[in-house]
Amino acid sequence: MPAVVLIGAQWGDEGKGKATDLLSSRLDYVVKFNGGNNAGHTVVVGDEKYALHLLPSGILTPGVTPVIANGVVVDIEVLFEEIEGLESRGVDTSQLKISANAHVITQYHRTLDKVTERFLGKRQIGTTGRGIGPAYADKINRVGIRMQDLFDENILRQKVEGALDQKNHLLLKVYNRRAIEVDEIVDDLLGYVERLRPMVTDTSLLLHRALEAGETVLFEGGQATMLDVDHGTYPFVTSSNATSGGAVTGSGIAPNRIDRVIGIVKAYTTRVGAGPFPTELFDEWGEFLAEKGHEFGTTTGRRRRTGWYDAPIARYTARINGVTDFVLTKLDVLTGIDRIPVAVAYDVDGVIMEEVPVSQSDFHHAKPVYEEFPGWTEDISGARSFDDLPPNAQSYVRELEAMSGARFSAIGVGPGRDEIVQLHDLLD
């Protein structure tokens, strides 16, 4: 089972790091294939909690080679801050590999991200302001800077000059900000070259050779399906492909290499930023889920919007990604709720829709059609087999599984790395 893709099945923050950690002892490589430092994974190892933003979560496992692939945009300052933070806690980061084709986030990307978002006013998307969108825009406009460019000062300078020709006009004449000097950017980037040199390589070839040798590679998506730039709630999305197809373009492996697609889905739903969210709660239950589930962003600290489980979104995710297995996380957060609502369809202006509407306007106006399931009061954090769960918790899981489009292969019952119930082997 050499190539496995792991993706978020809602709007992110589903617990992908926990699932990666569950598999890590059987992995040889963990690959981040999209996004940047605009999303985070929280991984709990014993009494230690690690917040990862740019680095693949496999970096915490000895013997695993972590890879930042070509589909990622890299803020080098953040990269080394994160590396230094892990090394100060005794984590070995020496095996990290970065694609020579990965694009670089610069100071001007961060500046443009922030001023553009403010300029939008009420139409703000809710970006993290970390320069991810502008860096991807430069990539598509063919004025981006790649990791390999840092090793040739002449090429680097030419590319920075070309990028700033237009951007300084925008900053000066539209946003009333100071122009950014070419030397300022070039000198900053060149300061990282020697530290980067042993990390930067042809990661597509590296991964191809690993798969040819029968090694196990996990492709770890940032953000989630409903934030995918093509298949998410556009324009309230991220700037990259967070779906399983993004693992192919974002890493340089062939589509027929992928053997399994694992979708991570919470037992309820959350999202950050603006955009439609049919099951969103504005009452005490929304606060209950946020507080008990510790729903505050790993990267931003922002409180996440919370809502009940949305089965049409799970089915949509299963279809878009070809999900073979779901991992259901945070089931323990629902403990103590007497009746648990689940959205099984939408009411759009009197029309019942069982699937996610293709029209953004319809989705914006969609009202959830709920079924309620009996809850449980027993502490489930000690459950290690499905039979250990209370009958109502078992019933809830099976009901969700039946309406979600793929089998449930593992259930998170607490934040710890061992607080999980495994129903099927995720790699078999």
C-alpha angles and dihedrals in degrees: 000000000000106000123046127169119208117196139170112252100202130026096312136272091082095135104268091156091060091052092049089050090051090057099035099099089062098045132095098185135021114196129196105206107176145021129027137237091318093099134042144206122215113207122184115207112181106305092340124097119199124195110201121188110164103007122083111254090237087077087085093063119081112233095026118113110220116211132194102201134205095271092066126090110218129212098200095200090055090044093059094040088056093045092050091048092054095043090052086060094050099262115144110228098168095109095061114129125194127196116249085220096055112116123240127233111220135190092265091055091055092046094050092047092056099042094044092052092050090047090057091064110180090007093064115145096208100245120175091239092235097125097254097128096046091047091053090045089056089049092055092042089052095238096103127124118233129202091252091058091067090069093061111056095194093054091043092053093048091051094047091049091051093048094048095048090078100026095057090055089054094046094048104037104029106027099028093231129136121270117256118236119234092223090054091060098038094049091048094052095043089056089071099047101099093046091049097046098086092046103049116087146130096290093177089062091042091055093043091055091046092054091045088055091053095250120152117249125187118201108207118201123213120222112357149268097278088054094050110127092231104029104028134084093295130231089020092067142100122266099251142055108273093175128096091267088061089064089066099048092033096056108025098243124133121258093238090061093072113099104171137016116205118196120201115213131174122229084242131019136261138172138174130217127023129317141086119317112171099193096043114143125216097177138076091291090059089054091045092056093045095050099039093041093046088232100186121123119265090215104029105023088227118149109250122231109246136208145150125286113289112210096186089058091051090051091047091050092048090053098044095047102032089239112201096179136019124209109206111209136192097021087148091066090069093058110121098029110123098206121017117206120213124190107234098170142349133253108218110184091323096317115113113223121188094189133055107277115245090217113084089209091055091048091050090055096040116126116202120247105215136206116191126221128194115260133214137230101202120110106251100182091102095053114118100166131042090247089059090067120092113260093251091051090050090049092049092052094048092048091052091047092053092055100038105072102242139050122276107236102174137018126206112220099173143358097268121100091242096044095100139106115218118206100170136013106263092209097046 
